[in-house]
Amino acid sequence: MQKVKLPLTVDPFKSAQKRLDYDGIFVIKLLERLTEATEGVISDCEAKLSFDIDAQGLKIVRGNAKVDVQLECQRCWEVFPHHCEIEFIYSPVFNEDQVGNLPDAYEPALVDENGEINLLQLIEDELIVALPQVAMHDEEDCKVDSEDMVFGEIPLADERPNPFAVLKNLKQSNEE
């Protein structure tokens, strides 16, 4: 079955009232910020979204997304594929003041002047945050063996000058 393109923006309040579900993709060329944060995006971003109203009457957007990207290994500097998969729950808010009223389980999704949220931006933000802080191959796949890694050498304590030696000299000159 062919995936359909997801809308870039959506009215979360109407969608929640109708209990809409979306299952589709964002094509690679739309994922500009994710492309900048990585060495490239390999696949379209597949996303599933469900709009609903929770027990407290809050409108929510629950979903997941996955994409394959290229990352640069910080040990060997080779590029390798990485599968990124996220899950999220958002609740739309009109301004920053409403953020404090949300339960901790929900992330705020700021509504624009048209009453819509930008789905692409929300999902892309989540994918960028989910990227590893230090990208590395699995150790068995990396060209740099853990035995070959060098982290620098620390000079012995007696080889380093004492940074407080200057204070000792000042104290002696004041006593005289």
NORMO-V843132 format. One record per residue. N is the residue number from 1. PSI is psi in whole degrees, -180 to 180 (none if undefined). Layout:
BEGIN
[[N/PSI] [N/PSI]]
END
This chain:
BEGIN
[[1/134] [2/134] [3/146] [4/157] [5/135] [6/152] [7/147] [8/-39] [9/156] [10/149] [11/108] [12/-25] [13/-46] [14/-41] [15/-38] [16/-39] [17/-38] [18/-5] [19/49] [20/147] [21/139] [22/139] [23/109] [24/-157] [25/158] [26/124] [27/157] [28/-44] [29/-20] [30/-19] [31/55] [32/-45] [33/-37] [34/-38] [35/-41] [36/-34] [37/-10] [38/-173] [39/5] [40/154] [41/130] [42/-40] [43/162] [44/153] [45/117] [46/131] [47/145] [48/131] [49/140] [50/126] [51/137] [52/175] [53/127] [54/-177] [55/-24] [56/-2] [57/7] [58/139] [59/136] [60/154] [61/115] [62/140] [63/-176] [64/161] [65/155] [66/149] [67/154] [68/132] [69/168] [70/132] [71/158] [72/122] [73/130] [74/-2] [75/-48] [76/-6] [77/16] [78/150] [79/138] [80/153] [81/146] [82/131] [83/124] [84/124] [85/133] [86/158] [87/148] [88/158] [89/119] [90/154] [91/127] [92/140] [93/153] [94/-29] [95/173] [96/-26] [97/-31] [98/-16] [99/-40] [100/-19] [101/-7] [102/145] [103/154] [104/-24] [105/-18] [106/138] [107/144] [108/142] [109/109] [110/128] [111/137] [112/-176] [113/-18] [114/3] [115/22] [116/159] [117/149] [118/101] [119/-43] [120/-47] [121/-44] [122/-48] [123/-41] [124/-40] [125/-47] [126/-42] [127/-40] [128/-43] [129/-31] [130/-10] [131/147] [132/142] [133/-40] [134/106] [135/128] [136/147] [137/166] [138/148] [139/-36] [140/-21] [141/-13] [142/144] [143/-23] [144/118] [145/146] [146/-24] [147/-25] [148/-4] [149/138] [150/131] [151/8] [152/165] [153/141] [154/127] [155/150] [156/153] [157/-38] [158/-14] [159/-23] [160/141] [161/148] [162/120] [163/-16] [164/2] [165/-34] [166/-39] [167/-37] [168/-43] [169/-39] [170/-41] [171/-42] [172/-40] [173/-30] [174/-31] [175/-23] [176/none]]
END
